[in-house]
Amino acid sequence: MADIKVSGMTMTVSGRLDTIVGSFSLDLQLMALVTNNTKPDIVIDMKGLEYISSDAIRVLAAARRAVTAKGGQIKLLHLTQQVKNALGLVGQLSQFTVVD
């Protein structure tokens, strides 16, 4: 189960972003940030993220498109190797600004 905390424009995600609950929660939180901000610059700290499902990756990709359309960006922080591999496997790693 994922634990998602939001403080301002920074989101901290830990645990497991699974197919149903984790992806849905991530989508709700990200879309709220996108909708409520004119130029959203979102930082997602994934230091404690153990697993990310393909559905959660699709949520991130959709959020990136929505943020980019509003002139903002999403930065991903502290990715584990497993999360980097999952994002890279589907061609999404290079679409984000990644900071170790």
N, CA, C and O atoms as a DFTB+ gen file, in Angstrom:
400 C
 N C O
     1  1       0.842      -1.179       0.000
     2  2       0.000       0.000       0.000
     3  2       0.892       1.248       0.000
     4  3       1.924       1.297       0.669
     5  1       0.475       2.222      -0.747
     6  2       1.244       3.460      -0.878
     7  2       0.866       4.449       0.215
     8  3      -0.276       4.515       0.668
     9  1       1.859       5.204       0.613
    10  2       1.644       6.320       1.530
    11  2       2.014       7.578       0.746
    12  3       3.163       7.751       0.338
    13  1       1.033       8.449       0.543
    14  2       1.240       9.659      -0.247
    15  2       0.944      10.866       0.632
    16  3      -0.152      11.004       1.175
    17  1       1.945      11.738       0.761
    18  2       1.794      12.961       1.551
    19  2       2.104      14.152       0.660
    20  3       3.052      14.129      -0.125
    21  1       1.291      15.190       0.793
    22  2       1.483      16.393      -0.016
    23  2       1.681      17.579       0.909
    24  3       0.922      17.785       1.856
    25  1       2.725      18.360       0.612
    26  2       3.007      19.597       1.337
    27  2       3.357      20.647       0.298
    28  3       4.440      20.612      -0.286
    29  1       2.454      21.571       0.067
    30  2       2.673      22.565      -0.980
    31  2       2.695      21.880      -2.334
    32  3       1.736      21.206      -2.710
    33  1       3.783      22.052      -3.065
    34  2       3.926      21.431      -4.382
    35  2       4.847      20.206      -4.335
    36  3       5.286      19.707      -5.371
    37  1       5.132      19.733      -3.119
    38  2       5.984      18.557      -2.953
    39  2       5.150      17.381      -2.472
    40  3       4.372      17.486      -1.524
    41  1       5.334      16.266      -3.152
    42  2       4.634      15.037      -2.796
    43  2       5.676      13.999      -2.398
    44  3       6.686      13.837      -3.083
    45  1       5.439      13.306      -1.310
    46  2       6.307      12.220      -0.878
    47  2       5.530      10.922      -1.033
    48  3       4.427      10.774      -0.507
    49  1       6.125       9.979      -1.767
    50  2       5.455       8.711      -2.040
    51  2       6.340       7.588      -1.512
    52  3       7.531       7.530      -1.816
    53  1       5.754       6.703      -0.723
    54  2       6.512       5.552      -0.221
    55  2       5.612       4.318      -0.241
    56  3       4.398       4.417      -0.416
    57  1       6.227       3.172      -0.060
    58  2       5.472       1.922      -0.082
    59  2       5.360       1.366      -1.483
    60  3       6.334       1.336      -2.235
    61  1       4.148       0.921      -1.833
    62  2       3.907       0.288      -3.129
    63  2       2.774       1.001      -3.857
    64  3       1.650       1.067      -3.360
    65  1       3.077       1.534      -5.035
    66  2       2.036       2.118      -5.885
    67  2       1.485       0.992      -6.746
    68  3       1.960       0.753      -7.856
    69  1       0.481       0.307      -6.220
    70  2      -0.080      -0.836      -6.919
    71  2      -1.097      -0.407      -7.964
    72  3      -1.315       0.784      -8.188
    73  1      -1.701      -1.372      -8.583
    74  2      -2.563      -1.119      -9.729
    75  2      -3.837      -0.366      -9.374
    76  3      -4.233       0.528     -10.122
    77  1      -4.478      -0.682      -8.293
    78  2      -5.785      -0.079      -8.038
    79  2      -5.693       1.083      -7.053
    80  3      -5.825       2.241      -7.451
    81  1      -5.474       0.798      -5.806
    82  2      -5.534       1.821      -4.768
    83  2      -4.427       2.853      -4.914
    84  3      -4.700       4.052      -4.858
    85  1      -3.197       2.424      -5.098
    86  2      -2.073       3.348      -5.186
    87  2      -2.175       4.269      -6.378
    88  3      -1.941       5.471      -6.255
    89  1      -2.517       3.730      -7.519
    90  2      -2.639       4.539      -8.731
    91  2      -3.766       5.554      -8.609
    92  3      -3.612       6.707      -9.013
    93  1      -4.893       5.133      -8.054
    94  2      -6.035       6.024      -7.878
    95  2      -5.691       7.177      -6.942
    96  3      -6.004       8.332      -7.231
    97  1      -5.049       6.863      -5.821
    98  2      -4.646       7.898      -4.852
    99  2      -3.660       8.875      -5.474
   100  3      -3.784      10.087      -5.301
   101  1      -2.677       8.343      -6.201
   102  2      -1.685       9.186      -6.865
   103  2      -2.367      10.110      -7.868
   104  3      -2.054      11.299      -7.935
   105  1      -3.290       9.569      -8.640
   106  2      -4.006      10.354      -9.644
   107  2      -4.785      11.491      -8.983
   108  3      -4.722      12.630      -9.446
   109  1      -5.508      11.202      -7.924
   110  2      -6.279      12.241      -7.228
   111  2      -5.386      13.364      -6.719
   112  3      -5.700      14.541      -6.896
   113  1      -4.286      13.004      -6.093
   114  2      -3.379      13.997      -5.514
   115  2      -2.714      14.846      -6.605
   116  3      -2.645      16.070      -6.490
   117  1      -2.226      14.188      -7.661
   118  2      -1.553      14.927      -8.735
   119  2      -2.518      15.843      -9.476
   120  3      -2.190      16.997      -9.755
   121  1      -3.692      15.341      -9.793
   122  2      -4.645      16.168     -10.537
   123  2      -5.125      17.353      -9.711
   124  3      -5.433      18.407     -10.269
   125  1      -5.195      17.201      -8.399
   126  2      -5.539      18.339      -7.537
   127  2      -4.460      19.411      -7.633
   128  3      -4.776      20.598      -7.715
   129  1      -3.196      19.011      -7.624
   130  2      -2.097      19.974      -7.762
   131  2      -2.125      20.649      -9.128
   132  3      -1.900      21.855      -9.234
   133  1      -2.399      19.881     -10.161
   134  2      -2.439      20.439     -11.519
   135  2      -3.602      21.410     -11.658
   136  3      -3.436      22.510     -12.186
   137  1      -4.762      21.013     -11.190
   138  2      -5.975      21.823     -11.336
   139  2      -5.911      23.121     -10.536
   140  3      -6.385      24.161     -10.993
   141  1      -5.334      23.059      -9.364
   142  2      -5.352      24.205      -8.445
   143  2      -4.179      25.161      -8.605
   144  3      -4.037      26.090      -7.810
   145  1      -3.337      24.958      -9.610
   146  2      -2.171      25.818      -9.788
   147  2      -2.045      26.243     -11.243
   148  3      -2.227      25.437     -12.156
   149  1      -1.730      27.525     -11.448
   150  2      -1.614      28.070     -12.795
   151  2      -0.441      27.465     -13.551
   152  3      -0.590      27.043     -14.698
   153  1       0.728      27.420     -12.912
   154  2       1.932      26.832     -13.519
   155  2       2.526      25.859     -12.503
   156  3       3.434      26.211     -11.751
   157  1       2.008      24.636     -12.490
   158  2       2.448      23.692     -11.466
   159  2       3.866      23.176     -11.690
   160  3       4.167      22.590     -12.730
   161  1       4.725      23.396     -10.713
   162  2       6.048      22.788     -10.672
   163  2       6.018      21.821      -9.499
   164  3       6.129      22.224      -8.341
   165  1       5.868      20.556      -9.809
   166  2       5.641      19.526      -8.798
   167  2       6.913      18.720      -8.571
   168  3       7.593      18.331      -9.520
   169  1       7.222      18.475      -7.313
   170  2       8.352      17.636      -6.919
   171  2       7.778      16.389      -6.263
   172  3       6.980      16.481      -5.330
   173  1       8.188      15.224      -6.754
   174  2       7.737      13.964      -6.166
   175  2       8.955      13.228      -5.622
   176  3       9.811      12.777      -6.383
   177  1       9.022      13.111      -4.302
   178  2      10.118      12.403      -3.637
   179  2       9.716      10.933      -3.514
   180  3       8.745      10.597      -2.836
   181  1      10.474      10.070      -4.176
   182  2      10.147       8.642      -4.208
   183  2      11.156       7.789      -3.445
   184  3      11.329       6.605      -3.736
   185  1      11.811       8.397      -2.476
   186  2      12.870       7.696      -1.741
   187  2      12.388       6.376      -1.144
   188  3      13.110       5.379      -1.184
   189  1      11.188       6.361      -0.597
   190  2      10.684       5.153       0.053
   191  2       9.785       4.297      -0.826
   192  3       9.118       3.387      -0.332
   193  1       9.762       4.583      -2.133
   194  2       8.883       3.820      -3.026
   195  2       9.536       2.496      -3.390
   196  3      10.620       2.468      -3.974
   197  1       8.872       1.402      -3.044
   198  2       9.407       0.064      -3.279
   199  2       8.986      -0.517      -4.627
   200  3       9.721      -1.298      -5.232
   201  1       7.795      -0.129      -5.091
   202  2       7.228      -0.728      -6.301
   203  2       6.311       0.279      -6.982
   204  3       5.602       1.031      -6.313
   205  1       6.326       0.294      -8.316
   206  2       5.416       1.137      -9.075
   207  2       4.800       0.295     -10.192
   208  3       5.515      -0.314     -10.988
   209  1       3.479       0.268     -10.244
   210  2       2.774      -0.518     -11.259
   211  2       2.724       0.241     -12.577
   212  3       3.004       1.438     -12.630
   213  1       2.364      -0.469     -13.635
   214  2       2.230       0.174     -14.937
   215  2       1.101       1.208     -14.911
   216  3       1.191       2.229     -15.594
   217  1       0.055       0.963     -14.144
   218  2      -1.025       1.949     -14.019
   219  2      -0.521       3.237     -13.369
   220  3      -0.884       4.332     -13.798
   221  1       0.302       3.111     -12.352
   222  2       0.856       4.294     -11.685
   223  2       1.788       5.047     -12.634
   224  3       1.844       6.276     -12.597
   225  1       2.511       4.330     -13.474
   226  2       3.373       4.982     -14.463
   227  2       2.513       5.756     -15.459
   228  3       2.868       6.866     -15.854
   229  1       1.389       5.177     -15.866
   230  2       0.469       5.890     -16.763
   231  2      -0.075       7.157     -16.098
   232  3      -0.244       8.182     -16.759
   233  1      -0.348       7.089     -14.800
   234  2      -0.811       8.273     -14.063
   235  2       0.261       9.356     -14.089
   236  3      -0.044      10.524     -14.329
   237  1       1.513       8.977     -13.843
   238  2       2.612       9.944     -13.890
   239  2       2.745      10.566     -15.282
   240  3       2.951      11.773     -15.409
   241  1       2.626       9.739     -16.325
   242  2       2.747      10.239     -17.694
   243  2       1.621      11.220     -18.014
   244  3       1.863      12.256     -18.633
   245  1       0.401      10.907     -17.601
   246  2      -0.735      11.804     -17.839
   247  2      -0.565      13.109     -17.069
   248  3      -0.865      14.185     -17.585
   249  1      -0.089      13.009     -15.849
   250  2       0.150      14.218     -15.041
   251  2       1.242      15.072     -15.677
   252  3       1.135      16.298     -15.706
   253  1       2.294      14.428     -16.188
   254  2       3.370      15.173     -16.854
   255  2       2.833      15.939     -18.052
   256  3       3.184      17.101     -18.258
   257  1       1.993      15.302     -18.833
   258  2       1.400      15.983     -19.997
   259  2       0.538      17.170     -19.563
   260  3       0.602      18.237     -20.172
   261  1      -0.264      16.988     -18.516
   262  2      -1.127      18.071     -18.023
   263  2      -0.308      19.226     -17.455
   264  3      -0.635      20.392     -17.673
   265  1       0.744      18.901     -16.735
   266  2       1.617      19.918     -16.146
   267  2       2.361      20.678     -17.242
   268  3       2.451      21.905     -17.199
   269  1       2.888      19.959     -18.207
   270  2       3.613      20.579     -19.311
   271  2       2.703      21.513     -20.106
   272  3       3.134      22.580     -20.542
   273  1       1.467      21.119     -20.293
   274  2       0.511      21.957     -21.020
   275  2       0.264      23.286     -20.312
   276  3      -0.108      24.275     -20.944
   277  1       0.472      23.301     -18.993
   278  2       0.291      24.531     -18.219
   279  2       1.617      25.258     -17.985
   280  3       1.666      26.225     -17.225
   281  1       2.689      24.798     -18.633
   282  2       3.981      25.453     -18.515
   283  2       4.798      25.056     -17.302
   284  3       5.789      25.712     -16.983
   285  1       4.401      23.998     -16.625
   286  2       5.122      23.542     -15.436
   287  2       5.965      22.315     -15.729
   288  3       6.179      21.945     -16.884
   289  1       6.439      21.692     -14.656
   290  2       7.238      20.474     -14.793
   291  2       7.075      19.599     -13.565
   292  3       6.644      20.057     -12.507
   293  1       7.425      18.342     -13.722
   294  2       7.454      17.402     -12.606
   295  2       8.880      16.921     -12.445
   296  3       9.497      16.458     -13.404
   297  1       9.408      17.029     -11.225
   298  2      10.731      16.499     -10.910
   299  2      10.548      15.277     -10.022
   300  3       9.771      15.301      -9.067
   301  1      11.264      14.218     -10.344
   302  2      11.245      12.999      -9.544
   303  2      12.545      12.922      -8.751
   304  3      13.632      12.999      -9.324
   305  1      12.433      12.771      -7.438
   306  2      13.607      12.724      -6.561
   307  2      13.810      11.328      -5.983
   308  3      12.854      10.593      -5.738
   309  1      15.059      10.985      -5.773
   310  2      15.475       9.802      -5.017
   311  2      14.836       8.503      -5.496
   312  3      14.297       7.740      -4.695
   313  1      14.896       8.256      -6.794
   314  2      14.323       7.018      -7.329
   315  2      15.169       5.819      -6.940
   316  3      16.397       5.864      -7.016
   317  1      14.511       4.751      -6.526
   318  2      15.229       3.500      -6.287
   319  2      15.575       2.895      -7.648
   320  3      14.989       3.268      -8.664
   321  1      16.514       1.974      -7.666
   322  2      16.893       1.338      -8.926
   323  2      15.711       0.609      -9.545
   324  3      15.548       0.617     -10.765
   325  1      14.890      -0.019      -8.722
   326  2      13.728      -0.748      -9.226
   327  2      12.747       0.190      -9.931
   328  3      12.215      -0.149     -10.989
   329  1      12.507       1.365      -9.352
   330  2      11.599       2.333      -9.962
   331  2      12.215       2.902     -11.236
   332  3      11.517       3.076     -12.234
   333  1      13.530       3.196     -11.213
   334  2      14.216       3.662     -12.432
   335  2      14.074       2.636     -13.550
   336  3      13.796       2.986     -14.697
   337  1      14.265       1.377     -13.205
   338  2      14.160       0.315     -14.213
   339  2      12.750       0.246     -14.794
   340  3      12.583       0.114     -16.007
   341  1      11.745       0.333     -13.941
   342  2      10.354       0.254     -14.410
   343  2      10.028       1.424     -15.331
   344  3       9.420       1.234     -16.384
   345  1      10.427       2.633     -14.941
   346  2      10.170       3.813     -15.775
   347  2      10.951       3.732     -17.090
   348  3      10.437       4.094     -18.148
   349  1      12.188       3.257     -17.012
   350  2      13.014       3.131     -18.211
   351  2      12.482       2.086     -19.173
   352  3      12.548       2.264     -20.389
   353  1      11.959       1.006     -18.639
   354  2      11.455      -0.088     -19.455
   355  2      10.320       0.360     -20.376
   356  3      10.187      -0.142     -21.492
   357  1       9.508       1.300     -19.908
   358  2       8.375       1.775     -20.715
   359  2       8.647       3.139     -21.355
   360  3       7.735       3.791     -21.864
   361  1       9.915       3.559     -21.321
   362  2      10.311       4.785     -22.007
   363  2       9.906       6.074     -21.314
   364  3       9.846       7.123     -21.956
   365  1       9.629       6.022     -20.026
   366  2       9.188       7.212     -19.314
   367  2      10.290       7.902     -18.507
   368  3      10.148       9.075     -18.161
   369  1      11.361       7.213     -18.208
   370  2      12.408       7.804     -17.374
   371  2      12.971       9.076     -17.990
   372  3      13.193      10.058     -17.283
   373  1      13.199       9.071     -19.271
   374  2      13.781      10.233     -19.939
   375  2      12.785      11.375     -20.102
   376  3      13.178      12.476     -20.487
   377  1      11.526      11.145     -19.822
   378  2      10.496      12.185     -19.964
   379  2      10.415      13.106     -18.755
   380  3       9.768      14.151     -18.813
   381  1      11.067      12.724     -17.662
   382  2      11.019      13.493     -16.414
   383  2      12.402      14.038     -16.064
   384  3      13.423      13.502     -16.497
   385  1      12.419      15.101     -15.282
   386  2      13.660      15.566     -14.664
   387  2      13.860      14.692     -13.439
   388  3      13.019      14.675     -12.541
   389  1      14.966      13.970     -13.399
   390  2      15.247      13.054     -12.290
   391  2      16.435      13.576     -11.501
   392  3      17.492      13.862     -12.064
   393  1      16.253      13.697     -10.191
   394  2      17.311      14.187      -9.308
   395  2      17.573      13.123      -8.249
   396  3      16.661      12.664      -7.560
   397  1      18.861      12.741      -8.139
   398  2      19.218      11.764      -7.104
   399  2      19.478      12.488      -5.843
   400  3      19.797      11.868      -4.829
